[in-house]
Amino acid sequence: MTLTPESRPSRTGAGPIIVVGAGIVGASVAYHAARAGAPVTLIEARRPGGGVTADSFAWIAASRLDSGPAAVLRTTATDEYRRLEAELPGLPVTWSGSLSWRIGESAPELGPGRQLVDADTAARIEPALRQPPEWAVWAPDEGAVDAVGIVDRLITGARDHGARVLRDTPATAVRRDASGRVVGVETAAEFLPAATVVLAAGVSTAALAATAGVTVPVEPSPATLFRFRAPAGLVRTVINTSDFDLRQVAADQLIAAADSPEPTLAAIRSTFRAADSVELLSARVGDRPMPADGEPIIGPAPDAPGLYLTVLHAAVTLAPAVGRLAARELVDGTAEPSLDGCRLDRF
Ligand SMILES: Cc1cc2nc3c(=O)[nH]c(=O)nc-3n(C[C@H](O)[C@H](O)[C@H](O)COP(=O)(O)OP(=O)(O)OC[C@H]3O[C@@H](n4cnc5c(N)ncnc54)[C@H](O)[C@@H]3O)c2cc1C
């Protein structure tokens, strides 16, 4: 999509930017826009990182072999996290690599950054495997994050660049003036004026956009995160199989993104040696913001000048790239070619 003068996001000089929603997406947009010199206010209904970001498995799944706009962004995901690590020391990223396999299937086509490994190599990478798979896909450059820790670090970084952060401040509506231009955000307590409003409110984005007369086709897509007590060092990497996504998050804890608890527990015990003591600690369902076609919705709302949308799936993987690219569009008024496939007007 070409950004016309009407749909182009406001430049910094034209006034303040309000980012609504302090999940990993909104925190990244706020950090990158503030770092680029924009006056930014980030408003959050509850506490930063308290939305679905808190329930994420949080794998930087960069090398999945998909096509489409999100796949283009995925290829940059690990580089974008490494850039962010350099900018924000102490960012909670673990570069463990990921190991994927499917029993009974033939090995897939390999994308960049992936290697096909045999059973011996898989056993060296994950020594506790009872029966290493005949083949596995090893992505040594991948990793995972503490997603709430990333939000906290982005917000500290945004504040260091002058951003204001308001928690416990739900936006109730986006206000437009008589000409149709977005002029700010209503909250329960006050009206907050802005030249540009960025909606990064996850599953609430559609309802907020509707207050400005804009339809955003995004629905909640539930997924469950399980937490298990487990022996230290049972799992070394991010493991992806048809049973679960699994990784160790503490000496005595694993997390898994999976369908249901009992089969997942059984699969963990049958996949790893010394896993009989593994036990379920908790299960939490998170509503992932899922655009109707699964691809990100990023960019200005064509019929509401001053409104900018950032709603997407696999946002832990994509947040550093999306924040950087969106901030460049917001601050410079330029159109980023890598976001061309992400515009709202494709629907
Ligand atoms: C089980 C599970 C596993 C997952 N695994 C992965 C994975 O491995 N890799 C990956 O990349 N992704 C994964 N995801 C998806 C990922 O977690 C989400 O894509 C991402 O967290 C979405 O971030 P967000 O900032 O858009 O949404 P959120 O984190 O929900 O942030 C939106 C924020 O907006 C706030 N808000 C809402 N309404 C308002 C309002 N009116 N005013 C002010 N604030 C408001 C909310 O309180 C919230 O804090 C997983 C998700 C689940 C549930």
The ligand as an ORCA input file, in Angstrom:
! r2SCAN-3c Opt
* xyz 0 1
  C       0.043    -20.650     24.891
  C       0.633    -19.612     23.970
  C       1.857    -19.836     23.358
  C       2.396    -18.877     22.502
  N       3.637    -19.122     21.981
  C       4.205    -18.188     21.196
  C       5.532    -18.394     20.739
  O       6.175    -19.394     21.062
  N       6.088    -17.441     19.936
  C       5.376    -16.305     19.579
  O       5.920    -15.483     18.837
  N       4.124    -16.096     20.015
  C       3.523    -16.992     20.820
  N       2.270    -16.784     21.302
  C       1.543    -15.590     20.855
  C       2.029    -14.327     21.581
  O       2.003    -14.553     22.971
  C       1.143    -13.149     21.195
  O       1.168    -13.004     19.777
  C       1.635    -11.830     21.818
  O       1.848    -11.957     23.203
  C       0.621    -10.731     21.548
  O       1.117     -9.549     22.106
  P       0.248     -8.241     22.101
  O       1.097     -7.153     22.654
  O      -0.347     -8.026     20.751
  O      -1.020     -8.575     23.029
  P      -1.177     -8.473     24.617
  O      -0.034     -9.048     25.337
  O      -2.525     -9.013     24.950
  O      -1.140     -6.908     24.884
  C      -2.244     -6.065     24.667
  C      -2.320     -5.127     25.866
  O      -3.337     -4.167     25.612
  C      -3.981     -3.901     26.837
  N      -5.302     -3.338     26.538
  C      -6.384     -3.976     26.033
  N      -7.400     -3.123     25.925
  C      -6.958     -1.930     26.347
  C      -7.567     -0.657     26.489
  N      -8.852     -0.466     26.171
  N      -6.830      0.369     26.964
  C      -5.510      0.176     27.307
  N      -4.900     -1.025     27.206
  C      -5.620     -2.051     26.732
  C      -4.052     -5.255     27.521
  O      -4.260     -5.138     28.917
  C      -2.709     -5.861     27.159
  O      -1.729     -5.602     28.144
  C       1.692    -17.682     22.202
  C       0.482    -17.442     22.839
  C      -0.056    -18.393     23.720
  C      -1.346    -18.096     24.428
*
